[in-house]
Amino acid sequence: MAKLQDDLKSAQQTNTAKRDFLSCMSHENRTPMNAIIGMTTIAAAQIGDNARTKDCLEKISFSSKHLLSLINDILDVTTIIYPQAAARGLEFKASVHNFTGGAAGRRNAHKPDFD
């Protein structure tokens, strides 16, 4: 009976840790997403102002890379929580290539002129 109670306590602690982690990560993900949305809105409103648009695009780039890093951290934790998925060779890492559909080579063809 004591073993069963210990197992229940351990499961409850694990669930609490997962809930706390997800709650924290939800907040952490919202911050760069809000920056991306806000800077996109500002850039669209200031489309004729090349300096302002460039500043917004730099902030969007920084925030999106930060968001990608957070997502990768979450996925790393997922592989720790669910090691059987990693053992089966499932790849959880997100990458810029995945989000752009491999468009990195085409990106320069549509690069805006800020000069």
QUIMOCOR-V378578 format. One record per pair of residues at least 4 apart in sequence whose ideal C-beta (glycine too) atoms are under 8 Angstrom apart, sorted by the first residue. I is the first residue (numbers start at 0). J is the second residue. Records with the same first field share a line. If there is no record, write none. Layout:
BEGIN
I=J, J
END
This chain:
BEGIN
0=4
1=5
2=6
3=7
4=8
5=9
6=10
7=11
8=12
9=13
10=14
11=15
12=16
13=17
14=18
15=19
16=20
17=21, 80
18=22
19=23
20=24, 76
21=25
22=26
23=27
24=28, 69, 72, 73
25=29
26=30
27=69
28=32, 66, 69, 70
29=33
30=34
31=35, 62, 63, 65, 66, 69
32=36, 62, 66
33=37
34=38, 58, 59, 62
35=39, 59, 62, 63, 66
36=40
37=41
38=42, 55, 56, 58, 59, 62
39=43, 55, 59
40=44
41=45, 51, 55
42=46, 51, 52, 55, 56, 59
45=51, 52, 55
46=52
48=52
49=53, 112, 113, 114
50=54, 113
51=55
52=56, 111, 113
53=57, 113
54=58
55=59
56=60, 111
57=61
58=62
59=63
60=64
61=65
62=66
63=67
64=68
65=69
66=70
67=71, 93, 94, 95, 98
68=72
69=73
70=74, 93
71=75, 92, 93
72=76
73=77
74=78, 91, 92, 93
75=79, 91
76=80
77=81, 84, 91
78=82, 84, 85, 91
81=85
82=86
83=87
84=89, 91
85=89, 91
93=97, 98
94=98
95=99, 103
96=101, 103
99=103, 106
102=106
105=109
106=110
END
